[in-house]
Amino acid sequence: MKAWLCDNPIGVDALKWTNTPTPVPGPDDVLIEIKAASLNFPDILIVQNKYQMKPALPFVPGSEYAGVIQALGSNVKHLSVGQSVACLSGTGGFATHTLAPAKLCLPLPNDFPLIDAAAFIMIYATSYHALIDRAQLKPGETVLVLGAAGGVGSAAIQIAKAIGAKVIAAASSQEKCALCTELGADAVINYSHENLRDQIKIFTNGKGPDVVYDPVGGELAEPAFRSIAWRGRYLVVGFAAGPIPALPFNLALLKGASIVGVFWGDFAKREPQANHDMMTTLLDWYRTERIKPHIDSTISMENLPMAYARMGSREVMGKLVLVN
């Protein structure tokens, strides 16, 4: 097998496309032949030693992938050789094969495209957990999605529309705003050229959004929170802009608003049955065409540095997928 090895987490340039022995699954693992793997923001941080999880060296980056099971551990009874699965295990995806814990594998319907499957779990699980579980978003409410053309942002638009909410999508270019409209957004804000607060007032008749979905952080956080509606819920999803904002607590008091943390990974571990039910719902929504990942582009696995460069340029809309 071949894999991108990280033996010195100083950045993408230190990764090496390397021949390595194909591993044998332990009792609770499966061996997966990887067909597709998506590139996510944590995949950038982890090779720079900036992510909260710091795997032992050397490791293979690539948190999310899909493929076909080639071998089973002795304790694995619910999966079979030849079955297609998606997995989000944190590492291992940027390779031709990987070992994955069987409990993390999502069995796929026979007609589920593996490119879509590799781009499915992280964005939809995060966004569903955020909007439906944490924010309790209701039909008819308004949600402001920041970074709306990115992976989780594009998923948030689709999930909010699937339950009958109104969506204001905020993005950094006209091209990204056009994609948000295509995905179902009711209104768009290009915050590179338009004042975020002024546009929110126009689109909500001064009321503000009931929910703010924020995977960006940085300088957008405070103006978005100042615009939130009475009893609004501000979802802290991530910090793609880099800086972690510090919001004045008096704003929460004045608006009767909630600042709500979103950590899908821990939710999945602590509440496995609820997570299983959520993933079942999401697979059904995909089958009935209520949601579908927007694939920005596909790039050969051997050209991973090119994919990292595109992600780092902030040009990606939706998900970028590596293919073997």
Salt bridges, closest charged atoms under 4 A:
ASP7 OD2 - LYS16 NZ 3.43
GLU33 OE2 - LYS35 NZ 3.32
GLU64 OE1 - LYS319 NZ 3.22
ASP116 OD2 - LYS292 NZ 2.54
ASP133 OD2 - HIS129 ND1 3.00
GLU141 OE1 - ARG233 NH2 2.80
ASP186 OD2 - LYS161 NZ 2.93
ASP210 OD1 - LYS207 NZ 2.60
GLU222 OE2 - ARG226 NH2 2.86
ASP266 OD2 - ARG270 NE 2.88
ASP277 OD1 - HIS276 ND1 3.64
ASP284 OD1 - ARG287 NH2 2.51
ASP296 OD1 - ARG310 NE 2.86
GLU315 OE1 - ARG310 NH1 2.89
